[in-house]
Amino acid sequence: MKKFVMLLVVLVLVSCFAQVPDFLFSSKYPIPEWVRPGLVVVYQHEGGTQSGESALYATGYRILIVTDVQNNVSYGIGITLLIHPTDYSIMFTSELNPVPVFVHPQEIQDALDNADVYEGTVVQGGRDIDNSIWIEIADNFSSTAVWISEDGLVKRYQFLERQNQGSGVVRGEYLTHFYIDWPDEDFPPVAQENHTYNIYSAAFGFMALQGSVSSEFLGVQGNIARYSATYSMGTAFPQKAELIGFPSIGPFYIHPDLLKRDVVLEIPDIGFVWQNEPGSYGVDSVIYFNGQECYRASCYENGLAAEIKTVQMGLVIVQQLVE
């Protein structure tokens, strides 16, 4: 149980760190044509946390897939693959969010021009020796630094956080970007449903119930569906969160047209492949990293996931559909 809780903490930290500050994501300035659905950006990625005598550090990759662009904001899938340096176990995380592949250079200039507005925060930046544009935002507890190219492509990032119980760091360096054919479809009917999943941790052939998550459909704005999620984990108080989904993929569904593809995404240089396979419920959408299965969504033909499995450094986290 302790290991499971630690993994949840790490997952939250990594997910929170891997974001560009909100004010750099404002929709004041247009997104260029090259930021469009099907854009895939790959980063070398590393992160670590330390609390007392406990520490966890891992290296790997972060893959950002743009699925939708709305109101001058790019949305999509963020996939993080981290490899433990000692036992080579893999931690896989994914989230549906705005994807920080692009920051308009003028947003950085605006932030620097208004540095005094952010009370308790130090904002600095300019041109780096490689002619990239950079900005750092720091306070007493955290700092964020982002480097972009002339056209706004995020080339490098660093996130630090310091708290009484520990600290964490995440760094990323641009490797490559390319385009894939991404489906342009309406939301499947299943996207408007409410569902509950039990959450299990599995290791050495044993499964233990850890809690549950229930999602309630709130509505759709353009290509963004919103859900209210309630996480009930053991004796802890239920935690609320807002999740989003897109026509192609959501928190508990994958569009049937995406499930019809043999291969969704393949990146041979890093040993990554996302493919679909025949499954016991209909279709299994599976992600492999260096030949190891990291993610498996077992879906019905309508796209609803009956079961979702992810690998988390020696553990398998399983979500099973209840209703």
C-alpha positions in Angstrom: 0.0 0.0 0.0 2.8 2.4 0.8 4.4 1.8 -2.6 1.1 2.5 -4.2 0.6 5.8 -2.4 4.2 6.8 -3.2 3.5 6.1 -6.9 0.4 8.2 -6.8 2.4 11.1 -5.3 5.0 10.8 -7.9 2.4 10.7 -10.7 0.8 13.9 -9.4 4.2 15.6 -9.2 5.3 14.6 -12.7 1.9 15.6 -14.1 1.9 19.0 -12.4 5.5 19.8 -13.2 5.1 19.1 -16.9 3.0 22.2 -17.6 3.8 25.6 -18.9 2.4 28.4 -16.7 -1.2 29.3 -17.5 -0.5 32.9 -18.5 1.8 31.7 -21.2 -1.1 29.7 -22.6 -3.5 32.7 -22.9 -5.4 32.8 -26.2 -4.5 36.4 -27.0 -2.3 35.5 -29.9 -3.0 33.1 -32.8 -1.5 29.7 -33.0 0.5 29.1 -36.3 -0.7 26.7 -38.9 2.1 24.2 -38.0 0.4 23.6 -34.7 -2.4 21.4 -35.8 -4.1 18.0 -35.1 -1.6 15.2 -35.8 1.5 17.1 -34.6 3.7 14.9 -32.5 6.6 16.4 -30.4 9.1 14.2 -28.6 11.3 15.3 -25.7 14.1 13.6 -23.7 12.6 13.7 -20.2 13.9 13.2 -16.7 12.4 13.7 -13.3 12.9 13.0 -9.6 11.5 13.5 -6.2 13.0 13.4 -2.7 11.3 13.2 0.7 13.4 12.6 3.7 15.6 9.6 3.0 13.4 8.4 0.2 14.2 9.4 -3.4 13.1 8.4 -6.9 14.8 9.4 -10.1 14.1 8.3 -13.6 14.8 9.2 -17.2 12.9 8.6 -20.4 10.7 10.5 -22.9 7.7 12.7 -23.1 5.5 12.5 -26.2 2.9 15.3 -26.9 0.2 14.6 -29.5 -1.9 17.5 -30.6 -5.5 16.3 -31.2 -7.4 19.6 -31.3 -6.8 23.4 -31.5 -9.5 25.6 -30.1 -9.5 29.3 -29.1 -5.8 29.6 -29.9 -5.0 26.8 -27.4 -3.6 23.4 -28.5 -5.0 20.3 -26.7 -4.1 16.7 -26.8 -2.4 13.7 -25.2 0.7 13.9 -23.0 2.5 10.6 -22.6 5.4 10.2 -20.2 7.7 7.2 -20.1 10.2 7.0 -17.3 12.8 4.2 -16.8 14.2 3.6 -13.3 18.0 3.6 -13.5 18.5 0.6 -11.1 15.9 -2.0 -12.0 14.9 -0.6 -15.4 11.2 -0.7 -14.5 8.9 1.6 -16.4 6.5 4.3 -15.2 3.9 5.2 -17.7 1.5 8.2 -17.4 -0.8 9.9 -19.8 -3.2 12.8 -19.5 -5.5 14.8 -21.7 -4.8 18.5 -21.3 -3.6 21.6 -23.2 -0.3 20.4 -24.6 2.7 22.7 -24.1 4.3 22.4 -27.6 4.0 26.1 -28.5 4.4 29.4 -26.6 3.9 32.6 -28.6 7.1 34.7 -28.3 5.0 37.8 -27.6 3.5 36.0 -24.5 7.0 35.8 -23.1 7.7 39.5 -23.9 4.4 40.5 -22.3 5.3 38.6 -19.1 8.7 40.2 -19.0 7.2 43.7 -19.6 4.8 43.1 -16.7 7.2 41.3 -14.4 6.3 43.7 -11.5 2.6 42.7 -11.7 3.3 39.1 -10.3 3.6 39.8 -6.6 6.0 37.5 -4.8 7.2 36.1 -8.1 10.5 36.8 -9.9 10.1 36.8 -13.7 13.2 37.0 -15.9 14.3 36.0 -19.4 15.6 37.0 -22.7 17.9 35.5 -25.4 20.1 32.5 -24.6 23.5 31.8 -26.2 21.9 29.5 -28.8 19.5 32.4 -29.7 16.5 30.7 -28.2 14.0 32.8 -26.2 13.7 31.9 -22.5 11.7 32.8 -19.5 11.9 31.8 -15.8 9.1 32.3 -13.3 10.1 31.6 -9.6 8.7 32.1 -6.1 9.7 30.7 -2.7 8.4 27.2 -3.5 8.8 26.6 -7.2 10.4 27.7 -10.4 9.5 27.2 -14.1 11.9 27.8 -17.0 10.9 27.4 -20.7 13.1 27.9 -23.8 11.4 28.3 -27.2 12.6 28.7 -30.8 11.9 31.8 -33.0 8.6 30.3 -34.1 7.5 29.4 -30.6 8.3 25.6 -30.5 9.1 24.6 -26.9 12.7 23.4 -27.1 13.5 22.9 -23.4 11.8 23.1 -20.0 12.7 22.8 -16.3 10.4 22.6 -13.3 11.4 22.7 -9.7 9.3 22.4 -6.6 10.3 22.7 -2.9 8.0 21.8 0.0 8.5 21.0 3.6 8.1 17.3 2.9 10.4 17.1 -0.1 11.3 18.5 -3.5 11.0 17.5 -7.1 12.5 18.4 -10.5 11.6 17.7 -14.1 13.6 18.6 -17.1 13.0 18.1 -20.8 15.0 18.6 -24.1 13.4 18.6 -27.6 14.3 15.6 -29.8 12.1 15.8 -32.8 8.6 16.5 -34.2 6.5 15.1 -37.1 2.9 14.7 -38.2 0.5 11.8 -38.3 -2.9 11.5 -39.7 -5.3 12.2 -36.8 -9.1 11.5 -37.2 -11.4 14.5 -37.6 -14.7 13.0 -36.1 -17.6 14.0 -34.0 -17.8 12.9 -30.4 -18.9 9.2 -30.1 -22.2 8.8 -28.2 -20.3 7.1 -25.3 -18.5 10.4 -24.6 -21.7 11.7 -23.0 -22.1 8.9 -20.5 -21.4 8.6 -16.8 -19.2 5.7 -15.5 -17.6 4.2 -12.4 -14.4 2.2 -12.4 -12.8 0.3 -9.5 -9.0 0.9 -9.2 -6.7 -2.0 -8.3 -3.0 -2.4 -7.9 -1.5 -5.7 -9.1 1.9 -7.3 -8.5 3.3 -10.8 -8.4 -0.1 -12.2 -9.4 -2.1 -10.5 -6.7 -4.6 -7.7 -7.1 -5.7 -5.4 -4.3 -8.6 -2.9 -4.5 -7.4 0.6 -3.9 -10.5 2.6 -4.5 -12.7 3.9 -7.3 -13.3 6.8 -9.7 -16.6 8.0 -10.9 -17.0 10.4 -13.8 -20.0 12.7 -14.6 -20.5 14.2 -18.0 -20.8 18.0 -17.7 -21.1 19.1 -21.3 -19.3 20.0 -24.5 -17.8 23.2 -25.7 -16.6 22.9 -29.3 -14.2 19.9 -29.3 -13.7 19.8 -25.5 -15.9 17.6 -23.3 -15.7 18.2 -19.5 -16.3 15.7 -16.8 -16.4 15.9 -13.0 -14.4 13.0 -11.5 -14.6 11.8 -7.9 -11.7 9.6 -6.6 -12.4 7.5 -3.5 -9.2 5.9 -2.3 -9.4 3.8 0.9 -10.0 5.8 4.0 -9.1 9.2 2.5 -11.7 11.8 1.8 -13.0 11.7 -1.8 -11.1 14.0 -4.1 -12.8 15.9 -6.9 -11.1 16.7 -10.2 -12.1 18.0 -13.6 -11.2 15.8 -16.6 -11.5 16.7 -20.3 -12.0 14.6 -23.4 -11.8 15.1 -27.2 -13.8 13.6 -30.0 -10.9 11.1 -30.7 -10.2 10.1 -27.1 -11.4 10.7 -23.6 -10.8 9.6 -20.0 -12.8 6.3 -20.5 -13.2 6.0 -24.3 -11.4 5.8 -27.6 -13.2 6.8 -30.8 -14.2 3.6 -32.8 -12.5 5.0 -35.9 -9.2 5.3 -34.0 -9.6 1.7 -32.8 -9.9 0.5 -36.5 -6.3 1.5 -37.2 -3.6 -1.2 -37.0 -1.0 1.4 -35.8 -1.9 4.7 -34.2 1.6 6.0 -33.6 5.1 4.5 -34.0 8.4 6.1 -33.0 11.1 3.6 -33.9 14.0 5.7 -32.6 12.8 5.4 -29.0 11.1 2.0 -29.3 7.6 3.3 -29.0 4.5 1.9 -30.7 0.8 2.4 -30.1 -1.3 -0.2 -31.9 -4.6 -1.9 -31.8 -5.1 -5.7 -31.3 -8.1 -8.1 -31.1 -9.4 -8.2 -27.5 -11.8 -10.1 -25.4 -14.3 -7.1 -25.4 -13.7 -6.1 -29.0 -10.4 -4.2 -29.5 -7.4 -3.6 -27.2 -5.5 -0.4 -27.7 -2.0 -1.1 -26.5 1.2 0.9 -26.1 4.6 -0.8 -26.0 7.9 0.8 -25.0 11.1 -1.1 -25.9 9.0 -4.2 -26.3 7.3 -4.0 -22.9 3.6 -3.4 -22.6 2.9 -0.1 -20.7 -0.7 0.6 -21.4 -3.7 -1.5 -22.5 -7.3 -0.2 -22.9 -9.7 -3.1 -23.6 -12.6 -1.5 -25.4 -16.0 -2.4 -26.6 -16.9 -1.7 -30.2 -18.5 1.6 -29.3 -15.2 2.8 -27.8 -16.0 2.4 -24.1 -13.1 1.0 -22.1 -14.1 -2.0 -20.1 -10.6 -2.2 -18.5 -7.5 0.0 -18.5 -4.1 -1.2 -17.4 -0.9 1.0 -16.9 2.5 0.0 -15.7 4.0 1.9 -12.8 7.5 0.7 -11.8 6.8 -2.9 -10.8 3.1 -2.4 -10.3 0.2 -2.6 -12.7 -2.7 -0.2 -12.0 -5.9 -1.6 -13.3 -9.2 0.3 -13.7 -12.2 -2.0 -14.2 -15.6 -0.8 -15.4 -18.3 -1.2 -12.7 -21.2 0.7 -14.4 
